[in-house]
């Protein structure tokens, strides 16, 4: 999976009670769009993310 700055990331909750986490990719730190990604989540939290198989990237319109 590869991503670009401005794309949205969705990390699926691991259990039934866990909500999905949504955020915007602010920086791609891997080569060719590969992880890790620096993400600002919708709750304001910012983190470097090495996503596993439980994530989806939604490409930005721009």
mmCIF file of the N, C-alpha and C atoms, coordinates in Angstrom:
data_MODEL
# 
_entry.id   MODEL 
# 
loop_
_atom_site.group_PDB 
_atom_site.id 
_atom_site.type_symbol 
_atom_site.label_atom_id 
_atom_site.label_alt_id 
_atom_site.label_comp_id 
_atom_site.label_asym_id 
_atom_site.label_entity_id 
_atom_site.label_seq_id 
_atom_site.pdbx_PDB_ins_code 
_atom_site.Cartn_x 
_atom_site.Cartn_y 
_atom_site.Cartn_z 
_atom_site.occupancy 
_atom_site.B_iso_or_equiv 
_atom_site.pdbx_formal_charge 
_atom_site.auth_seq_id 
_atom_site.auth_comp_id 
_atom_site.auth_asym_id 
_atom_site.auth_atom_id 
_atom_site.pdbx_PDB_model_num 
ATOM 1   N N  . UNK A 1 1  ? 0.849   -1.175 0.000  1.00 0.00 ? 1  UNK A N  1 
ATOM 2   C CA . UNK A 1 1  ? 0.000   0.000  0.000  1.00 0.00 ? 1  UNK A CA 1 
ATOM 3   C C  . UNK A 1 1  ? 0.885   1.225  0.000  1.00 0.00 ? 1  UNK A C  1 
ATOM 4   N N  . UNK A 1 2  ? 0.512   2.219  -0.786 1.00 0.00 ? 2  UNK A N  1 
ATOM 5   C CA . UNK A 1 2  ? 1.230   3.481  -0.721 1.00 0.00 ? 2  UNK A CA 1 
ATOM 6   C C  . UNK A 1 2  ? 0.238   4.614  -0.573 1.00 0.00 ? 2  UNK A C  1 
ATOM 7   N N  . UNK A 1 3  ? 0.738   5.727  -0.053 1.00 0.00 ? 3  UNK A N  1 
ATOM 8   C CA . UNK A 1 3  ? -0.114  6.867  0.239  1.00 0.00 ? 3  UNK A CA 1 
ATOM 9   C C  . UNK A 1 3  ? 0.639   8.145  -0.081 1.00 0.00 ? 3  UNK A C  1 
ATOM 10  N N  . UNK A 1 4  ? -0.071  9.253  -0.020 1.00 0.00 ? 4  UNK A N  1 
ATOM 11  C CA . UNK A 1 4  ? 0.512   10.563 -0.259 1.00 0.00 ? 4  UNK A CA 1 
ATOM 12  C C  . UNK A 1 4  ? -0.026  11.536 0.790  1.00 0.00 ? 4  UNK A C  1 
ATOM 13  N N  . UNK A 1 5  ? 0.696   12.627 0.963  1.00 0.00 ? 5  UNK A N  1 
ATOM 14  C CA . UNK A 1 5  ? 0.258   13.670 1.880  1.00 0.00 ? 5  UNK A CA 1 
ATOM 15  C C  . UNK A 1 5  ? -1.146  14.105 1.484  1.00 0.00 ? 5  UNK A C  1 
ATOM 16  N N  . UNK A 1 6  ? -2.019  14.230 2.474  1.00 0.00 ? 6  UNK A N  1 
ATOM 17  C CA . UNK A 1 6  ? -3.401  14.645 2.225  1.00 0.00 ? 6  UNK A CA 1 
ATOM 18  C C  . UNK A 1 6  ? -4.383  13.499 2.135  1.00 0.00 ? 6  UNK A C  1 
ATOM 19  N N  . UNK A 1 7  ? -3.884  12.276 1.925  1.00 0.00 ? 7  UNK A N  1 
ATOM 20  C CA . UNK A 1 7  ? -4.773  11.113 1.913  1.00 0.00 ? 7  UNK A CA 1 
ATOM 21  C C  . UNK A 1 7  ? -5.336  10.896 3.315  1.00 0.00 ? 7  UNK A C  1 
ATOM 22  N N  . UNK A 1 8  ? -6.469  10.216 3.370  1.00 0.00 ? 8  UNK A N  1 
ATOM 23  C CA . UNK A 1 8  ? -7.091  9.869  4.652  1.00 0.00 ? 8  UNK A CA 1 
ATOM 24  C C  . UNK A 1 8  ? -6.753  8.423  4.976  1.00 0.00 ? 8  UNK A C  1 
ATOM 25  N N  . UNK A 1 9  ? -6.571  8.139  6.254  1.00 0.00 ? 9  UNK A N  1 
ATOM 26  C CA . UNK A 1 9  ? -6.297  6.773  6.692  1.00 0.00 ? 9  UNK A CA 1 
ATOM 27  C C  . UNK A 1 9  ? -7.383  6.365  7.671  1.00 0.00 ? 9  UNK A C  1 
ATOM 28  N N  . UNK A 1 10 ? -7.813  5.126  7.549  1.00 0.00 ? 10 UNK A N  1 
ATOM 29  C CA . UNK A 1 10 ? -8.782  4.540  8.474  1.00 0.00 ? 10 UNK A CA 1 
ATOM 30  C C  . UNK A 1 10 ? -8.139  3.296  9.054  1.00 0.00 ? 10 UNK A C  1 
ATOM 31  N N  . UNK A 1 11 ? -8.038  3.270  10.372 1.00 0.00 ? 11 UNK A N  1 
ATOM 32  C CA . UNK A 1 11 ? -7.507  2.092  11.062 1.00 0.00 ? 11 UNK A CA 1 
ATOM 33  C C  . UNK A 1 11 ? -8.684  1.427  11.759 1.00 0.00 ? 11 UNK A C  1 
ATOM 34  N N  . UNK A 1 12 ? -8.984  0.227  11.358 1.00 0.00 ? 12 UNK A N  1 
ATOM 35  C CA . UNK A 1 12 ? -10.145 -0.500 11.885 1.00 0.00 ? 12 UNK A CA 1 
ATOM 36  C C  . UNK A 1 12 ? -9.927  -0.895 13.346 1.00 0.00 ? 12 UNK A C  1 
ATOM 37  N N  . UNK A 1 13 ? -11.001 -0.815 14.129 1.00 0.00 ? 13 UNK A N  1 
ATOM 38  C CA . UNK A 1 13 ? -10.950 -1.261 15.518 1.00 0.00 ? 13 UNK A CA 1 
ATOM 39  C C  . UNK A 1 13 ? -10.672 -2.751 15.581 1.00 0.00 ? 13 UNK A C  1 
ATOM 40  N N  . UNK A 1 14 ? -9.914  -3.162 16.571 1.00 0.00 ? 14 UNK A N  1 
ATOM 41  C CA . UNK A 1 14 ? -9.504  -4.574 16.661 1.00 0.00 ? 14 UNK A CA 1 
ATOM 42  C C  . UNK A 1 14 ? -10.565 -5.467 17.288 1.00 0.00 ? 14 UNK A C  1 
ATOM 43  N N  . UNK A 1 15 ? -11.480 -4.882 18.049 1.00 0.00 ? 15 UNK A N  1 
ATOM 44  C CA . UNK A 1 15 ? -12.551 -5.656 18.656 1.00 0.00 ? 15 UNK A CA 1 
ATOM 45  C C  . UNK A 1 15 ? -13.888 -4.995 18.315 1.00 0.00 ? 15 UNK A C  1 
ATOM 46  N N  . UNK A 1 16 ? -14.962 -5.672 18.630 1.00 0.00 ? 16 UNK A N  1 
ATOM 47  C CA . UNK A 1 16 ? -16.300 -5.152 18.326 1.00 0.00 ? 16 UNK A CA 1 
ATOM 48  C C  . UNK A 1 16 ? -16.528 -3.812 19.018 1.00 0.00 ? 16 UNK A C  1 
ATOM 49  N N  . UNK A 1 17 ? -16.025 -3.638 20.233 1.00 0.00 ? 17 UNK A N  1 
ATOM 50  C CA . UNK A 1 17 ? -16.242 -2.418 20.996 1.00 0.00 ? 17 UNK A CA 1 
ATOM 51  C C  . UNK A 1 17 ? -15.334 -1.274 20.576 1.00 0.00 ? 17 UNK A C  1 
ATOM 52  N N  . UNK A 1 18 ? -14.266 -1.549 19.846 1.00 0.00 ? 18 UNK A N  1 
ATOM 53  C CA . UNK A 1 18 ? -13.294 -0.520 19.468 1.00 0.00 ? 18 UNK A CA 1 
ATOM 54  C C  . UNK A 1 18 ? -13.732 0.200  18.195 1.00 0.00 ? 18 UNK A C  1 
ATOM 55  N N  . UNK A 1 19 ? -13.840 1.533  18.270 1.00 0.00 ? 19 UNK A N  1 
ATOM 56  C CA . UNK A 1 19 ? -14.225 2.269  17.061 1.00 0.00 ? 19 UNK A CA 1 
ATOM 57  C C  . UNK A 1 19 ? -13.060 2.368  16.080 1.00 0.00 ? 19 UNK A C  1 
ATOM 58  N N  . UNK A 1 20 ? -13.380 2.627  14.822 1.00 0.00 ? 20 UNK A N  1 
ATOM 59  C CA . UNK A 1 20 ? -12.349 2.888  13.827 1.00 0.00 ? 20 UNK A CA 1 
ATOM 60  C C  . UNK A 1 20 ? -11.720 4.241  14.132 1.00 0.00 ? 20 UNK A C  1 
ATOM 61  N N  . UNK A 1 21 ? -10.447 4.408  13.745 1.00 0.00 ? 21 UNK A N  1 
ATOM 62  C CA . UNK A 1 21 ? -9.753  5.687  13.895 1.00 0.00 ? 21 UNK A CA 1 
ATOM 63  C C  . UNK A 1 21 ? -9.536  6.273  12.503 1.00 0.00 ? 21 UNK A C  1 
ATOM 64  N N  . UNK A 1 22 ? -9.852  7.552  12.362 1.00 0.00 ? 22 UNK A N  1 
ATOM 65  C CA . UNK A 1 22 ? -9.740  8.251  11.081 1.00 0.00 ? 22 UNK A CA 1 
ATOM 66  C C  . UNK A 1 22 ? -8.742  9.393  11.229 1.00 0.00 ? 22 UNK A C  1 
ATOM 67  N N  . UNK A 1 23 ? -7.945  9.617  10.187 1.00 0.00 ? 23 UNK A N  1 
ATOM 68  C CA . UNK A 1 23 ? -6.999  10.720 10.240 1.00 0.00 ? 23 UNK A CA 1 
ATOM 69  C C  . UNK A 1 23 ? -6.504  11.106 8.864  1.00 0.00 ? 23 UNK A C  1 
ATOM 70  N N  . UNK A 1 24 ? -5.723  12.195 8.842  1.00 0.00 ? 24 UNK A N  1 
ATOM 71  C CA . UNK A 1 24 ? -5.134  12.710 7.609  1.00 0.00 ? 24 UNK A CA 1 
ATOM 72  C C  . UNK A 1 24 ? -3.633  12.478 7.639  1.00 0.00 ? 24 UNK A C  1 
ATOM 73  N N  . UNK A 1 25 ? -3.095  11.984 6.546  1.00 0.00 ? 25 UNK A N  1 
ATOM 74  C CA . UNK A 1 25 ? -1.658  11.776 6.446  1.00 0.00 ? 25 UNK A CA 1 
ATOM 75  C C  . UNK A 1 25 ? -1.008  13.130 6.174  1.00 0.00 ? 25 UNK A C  1 
ATOM 76  N N  . UNK A 1 26 ? -0.157  13.552 7.109  1.00 0.00 ? 26 UNK A N  1 
ATOM 77  C CA . UNK A 1 26 ? 0.530   14.834 6.993  1.00 0.00 ? 26 UNK A CA 1 
ATOM 78  C C  . UNK A 1 26 ? 1.891   14.689 6.329  1.00 0.00 ? 26 UNK A C  1 
ATOM 79  N N  . UNK A 1 27 ? 2.492   13.504 6.480  1.00 0.00 ? 27 UNK A N  1 
ATOM 80  C CA . UNK A 1 27 ? 3.827   13.276 5.922  1.00 0.00 ? 27 UNK A CA 1 
ATOM 81  C C  . UNK A 1 27 ? 4.026   11.790 5.673  1.00 0.00 ? 27 UNK A C  1 
ATOM 82  N N  . UNK A 1 28 ? 4.593   11.476 4.523  1.00 0.00 ? 28 UNK A N  1 
ATOM 83  C CA . UNK A 1 28 ? 4.958   10.099 4.196  1.00 0.00 ? 28 UNK A CA 1 
ATOM 84  C C  . UNK A 1 28 ? 6.461   9.982  4.420  1.00 0.00 ? 28 UNK A C  1 
ATOM 85  N N  . UNK A 1 29 ? 6.872   9.095  5.320  1.00 0.00 ? 29 UNK A N  1 
ATOM 86  C CA . UNK A 1 29 ? 8.285   8.988  5.673  1.00 0.00 ? 29 UNK A CA 1 
ATOM 87  C C  . UNK A 1 29 ? 8.989   7.821  5.010  1.00 0.00 ? 29 UNK A C  1 
ATOM 88  N N  . UNK A 1 30 ? 8.242   6.936  4.368  1.00 0.00 ? 30 UNK A N  1 
ATOM 89  C CA . UNK A 1 30 ? 8.835   5.821  3.655  1.00 0.00 ? 30 UNK A CA 1 
ATOM 90  C C  . UNK A 1 30 ? 9.071   6.190  2.200  1.00 0.00 ? 30 UNK A C  1 
ATOM 91  N N  . UNK A 1 31 ? 9.799   5.353  1.505  1.00 0.00 ? 31 UNK A N  1 
ATOM 92  C CA . UNK A 1 31 ? 10.094  5.605  0.092  1.00 0.00 ? 31 UNK A CA 1 
ATOM 93  C C  . UNK A 1 31 ? 8.929   5.169  -0.795 1.00 0.00 ? 31 UNK A C  1 
ATOM 94  N N  . UNK A 1 32 ? 8.641   5.950  -1.807 1.00 0.00 ? 32 UNK A N  1 
ATOM 95  C CA . UNK A 1 32 ? 7.612   5.583  -2.777 1.00 0.00 ? 32 UNK A CA 1 
ATOM 96  C C  . UNK A 1 32 ? 6.213   5.498  -2.213 1.00 0.00 ? 32 UNK A C  1 
ATOM 97  N N  . UNK A 1 33 ? 5.919   6.265  -1.159 1.00 0.00 ? 33 UNK A N  1 
ATOM 98  C CA . UNK A 1 33 ? 4.592   6.260  -0.563 1.00 0.00 ? 33 UNK A CA 1 
ATOM 99  C C  . UNK A 1 33 ? 4.371   5.184  0.482  1.00 0.00 ? 33 UNK A C  1 
ATOM 100 N N  . UNK A 1 34 ? 5.431   4.476  0.833  1.00 0.00 ? 34 UNK A N  1 
ATOM 101 C CA . UNK A 1 34 ? 5.331   3.394  1.821  1.00 0.00 ? 34 UNK A CA 1 
ATOM 102 C C  . UNK A 1 34 ? 5.354   3.952  3.252  1.00 0.00 ? 34 UNK A C  1 
ATOM 103 N N  . UNK A 1 35 ? 4.841   3.178  4.202  1.00 0.00 ? 35 UNK A N  1 
ATOM 104 C CA . UNK A 1 35 ? 4.910   3.597  5.602  1.00 0.00 ? 35 UNK A CA 1 
ATOM 105 C C  . UNK A 1 35 ? 6.356   3.738  6.055  1.00 0.00 ? 35 UNK A C  1 
ATOM 106 N N  . UNK A 1 36 ? 6.587   4.453  7.141  1.00 0.00 ? 36 UNK A N  1 
ATOM 107 C CA . UNK A 1 36 ? 5.612   5.002  8.084  1.00 0.00 ? 36 UNK A CA 1 
ATOM 108 C C  . UNK A 1 36 ? 4.999   6.307  7.594  1.00 0.00 ? 36 UNK A C  1 
ATOM 109 N N  . UNK A 1 37 ? 3.844   6.622  8.226  1.00 0.00 ? 37 UNK A N  1 
ATOM 110 C CA . UNK A 1 37 ? 3.124   7.849  7.923  1.00 0.00 ? 37 UNK A CA 1 
ATOM 111 C C  . UNK A 1 37 ? 2.986   8.668  9.205  1.00 0.00 ? 37 UNK A C  1 
ATOM 112 N N  . UNK A 1 38 ? 3.120   9.987  9.067  1.00 0.00 ? 38 UNK A N  1 
ATOM 113 C CA . UNK A 1 38 ? 2.839   10.884 10.183 1.00 0.00 ? 38 UNK A CA 1 
ATOM 114 C C  . UNK A 1 38 ? 1.405   11.331 9.994  1.00 0.00 ? 38 UNK A C  1 
ATOM 115 N N  . UNK A 1 39 ? 0.538   11.026 10.969 1.00 0.00 ? 39 UNK A N  1 
ATOM 116 C CA . UNK A 1 39 ? -0.909  11.187 10.829 1.00 0.00 ? 39 UNK A CA 1 
ATOM 117 C C  . UNK A 1 39 ? -1.461  12.082 11.933 1.00 0.00 ? 39 UNK A C  1 
ATOM 118 N N  . UNK A 1 40 ? -2.396  12.969 11.551 1.00 0.00 ? 40 UNK A N  1 
ATOM 119 C CA . UNK A 1 40 ? -3.193  13.702 12.540 1.00 0.00 ? 40 UNK A CA 1 
ATOM 120 C C  . UNK A 1 40 ? -4.572  13.065 12.529 1.00 0.00 ? 40 UNK A C  1 
ATOM 121 N N  . UNK A 1 41 ? -4.910  12.442 13.648 1.00 0.00 ? 41 UNK A N  1 
ATOM 122 C CA . UNK A 1 41 ? -6.212  11.795 13.760 1.00 0.00 ? 41 UNK A CA 1 
ATOM 123 C C  . UNK A 1 41 ? -7.295  12.835 14.028 1.00 0.00 ? 41 UNK A C  1 
ATOM 124 N N  . UNK A 1 42 ? -8.529  12.473 13.747 1.00 0.00 ? 42 UNK A N  1 
ATOM 125 C CA . UNK A 1 42 ? -9.649  13.401 13.876 1.00 0.00 ? 42 UNK A CA 1 
ATOM 126 C C  . UNK A 1 42 ? -9.838  13.913 15.300 1.00 0.00 ? 42 UNK A C  1 
ATOM 127 N N  . UNK A 1 43 ? -9.324  13.190 16.292 1.00 0.00 ? 43 UNK A N  1 
ATOM 128 C CA . UNK A 1 43 ? -9.420  13.654 17.680 1.00 0.00 ? 43 UNK A CA 1 
ATOM 129 C C  . UNK A 1 43 ? -8.291  14.625 18.038 1.00 0.00 ? 43 UNK A C  1 
ATOM 130 N N  . UNK A 1 44 ? -7.421  14.969 17.058 1.00 0.00 ? 44 UNK A N  1 
ATOM 131 C CA . UNK A 1 44 ? -6.333  15.915 17.279 1.00 0.00 ? 44 UNK A CA 1 
ATOM 132 C C  . UNK A 1 44 ? -4.996  15.274 17.600 1.00 0.00 ? 44 UNK A C  1 
ATOM 133 N N  . UNK A 1 45 ? -5.009  13.993 17.929 1.00 0.00 ? 45 UNK A N  1 
ATOM 134 C CA . UNK A 1 45 ? -3.782  13.272 18.251 1.00 0.00 ? 45 UNK A CA 1 
ATOM 135 C C  . UNK A 1 45 ? -2.934  13.113 16.999 1.00 0.00 ? 45 UNK A C  1 
ATOM 136 N N  . UNK A 1 46 ? -1.610  13.325 17.119 1.00 0.00 ? 46 UNK A N  1 
ATOM 137 C CA . UNK A 1 46 ? -0.693  13.123 16.010 1.00 0.00 ? 46 UNK A CA 1 
ATOM 138 C C  . UNK A 1 46 ? 0.281   12.015 16.368 1.00 0.00 ? 46 UNK A C  1 
ATOM 139 N N  . UNK A 1 47 ? 0.589   11.165 15.385 1.00 0.00 ? 47 UNK A N  1 
ATOM 140 C CA . UNK A 1 47 ? 1.427   10.007 15.651 1.00 0.00 ? 47 UNK A CA 1 
ATOM 141 C C  . UNK A 1 47 ? 2.070   9.501  14.373 1.00 0.00 ? 47 UNK A C  1 
ATOM 142 N N  . UNK A 1 48 ? 3.240   8.866  14.526 1.00 0.00 ? 48 UNK A N  1 
ATOM 143 C CA . UNK A 1 48 ? 3.847   8.131  13.425 1.00 0.00 ? 48 UNK A CA 1 
ATOM 144 C C  . UNK A 1 48 ? 3.213   6.754  13.424 1.00 0.00 ? 48 UNK A C  1 
ATOM 145 N N  . UNK A 1 49 ? 2.714   6.329  12.257 1.00 0.00 ? 49 UNK A N  1 
ATOM 146 C CA . UNK A 1 49 ? 1.953   5.088  12.154 1.00 0.00 ? 49 UNK A CA 1 
ATOM 147 C C  . UNK A 1 49 ? 2.645   4.137  11.179 1.00 0.00 ? 49 UNK A C  1 
ATOM 148 N N  . UNK A 1 50 ? 2.833   2.903  11.622 1.00 0.00 ? 50 UNK A N  1 
ATOM 149 C CA . UNK A 1 50 ? 3.267   1.793  10.780 1.00 0.00 ? 50 UNK A CA 1 
ATOM 150 C C  . UNK A 1 50 ? 2.062   0.870  10.653 1.00 0.00 ? 50 UNK A C  1 
ATOM 151 N N  . UNK A 1 51 ? 1.127   1.184  9.751  1.00 0.00 ? 51 UNK A N  1 
ATOM 152 C CA . UNK A 1 51 ? -0.128  0.425  9.717  1.00 0.00 ? 51 UNK A CA 1 
ATOM 153 C C  . UNK A 1 51 ? 0.063   -1.031 9.303  1.00 0.00 ? 51 UNK A C  1 
ATOM 154 N N  . UNK A 1 52 ? -0.784  -1.862 9.879  1.00 0.00 ? 52 UNK A N  1 
ATOM 155 C CA . UNK A 1 52 ? -0.787  -3.280 9.536  1.00 0.00 ? 52 UNK A CA 1 
ATOM 156 C C  . UNK A 1 52 ? -1.891  -3.573 8.543  1.00 0.00 ? 52 UNK A C  1 
ATOM 157 N N  . UNK A 1 53 ? -2.440  -4.763 8.613  1.00 0.00 ? 53 UNK A N  1 
ATOM 158 C CA . UNK A 1 53 ? -3.474  -5.188 7.693  1.00 0.00 ? 53 UNK A CA 1 
ATOM 159 C C  . UNK A 1 53 ? -4.854  -4.649 8.011  1.00 0.00 ? 53 UNK A C  1 
ATOM 160 N N  . UNK A 1 54 ? -4.958  -3.875 9.085  1.00 0.00 ? 54 UNK A N  1 
ATOM 161 C CA . UNK A 1 54 ? -6.251  -3.388 9.548  1.00 0.00 ? 54 UNK A CA 1 
ATOM 162 C C  . UNK A 1 54 ? -6.504  -1.928 9.150  1.00 0.00 ? 54 UNK A C  1 
ATOM 163 N N  . UNK A 1 55 ? -5.916  -1.487 8.041  1.00 0.00 ? 55 UNK A N  1 
ATOM 164 C CA . UNK A 1 55 ? -6.075  -0.097 7.656  1.00 0.00 ? 55 UNK A CA 1 
ATOM 165 C C  . UNK A 1 55 ? -6.451  0.041  6.186  1.00 0.00 ? 55 UNK A C  1 
ATOM 166 N N  . UNK A 1 56 ? -7.014  1.227  5.879  1.00 0.00 ? 56 UNK A N  1 
ATOM 167 C CA . UNK A 1 56 ? -7.405  1.559  4.519  1.00 0.00 ? 56 UNK A CA 1 
ATOM 168 C C  . UNK A 1 56 ? -6.928  2.983  4.260  1.00 0.00 ? 56 UNK A C  1 
ATOM 169 N N  . UNK A 1 57 ? -6.418  3.242  3.056  1.00 0.00 ? 57 UNK A N  1 
ATOM 170 C CA . UNK A 1 57 ? -6.056  4.591  2.653  1.00 0.00 ? 57 UNK A CA 1 
ATOM 171 C C  . UNK A 1 57 ? -7.067  5.063  1.621  1.00 0.00 ? 57 UNK A C  1 
ATOM 172 N N  . UNK A 1 58 ? -7.659  6.222  1.880  1.00 0.00 ? 58 UNK A N  1 
ATOM 173 C CA . UNK A 1 58 ? -8.575  6.853  0.929  1.00 0.00 ? 58 UNK A CA 1 
ATOM 174 C C  . UNK A 1 58 ? -7.801  7.985  0.260  1.00 0.00 ? 58 UNK A C  1 
ATOM 175 N N  . UNK A 1 59 ? -7.620  7.885  -1.043 1.00 0.00 ? 59 UNK A N  1 
ATOM 176 C CA . UNK A 1 59 ? -6.870  8.897  -1.785 1.00 0.00 ? 59 UNK A CA 1 
ATOM 177 C C  . UNK A 1 59 ? -7.605  10.233 -1.759 1.00 0.00 ? 59 UNK A C  1 
ATOM 178 N N  . UNK A 1 60 ? -6.823  11.320 -1.629 1.00 0.00 ? 60 UNK A N  1 
ATOM 179 C CA . UNK A 1 60 ? -7.430  12.657 -1.654 1.00 0.00 ? 60 UNK A CA 1 
ATOM 180 C C  . UNK A 1 60 ? -7.814  13.009 -3.083 1.00 0.00 ? 60 UNK A C  1 
ATOM 181 N N  . UNK A 1 61 ? -8.732  13.931 -3.216 1.00 0.00 ? 61 UNK A N  1 
ATOM 182 C CA . UNK A 1 61 ? -9.216  14.336 -4.530 1.00 0.00 ? 61 UNK A CA 1 
ATOM 183 C C  . UNK A 1 61 ? -8.200  15.184 -5.273 1.00 0.00 ? 61 UNK A C  1 
ATOM 184 N N  . UNK A 1 62 ? -7.236  15.770 -4.555 1.00 0.00 ? 62 UNK A N  1 
ATOM 185 C CA . UNK A 1 62 ? -6.245  16.639 -5.205 1.00 0.00 ? 62 UNK A CA 1 
ATOM 186 C C  . UNK A 1 62 ? -4.982  15.909 -5.512 1.00 0.00 ? 62 UNK A C  1 
# 
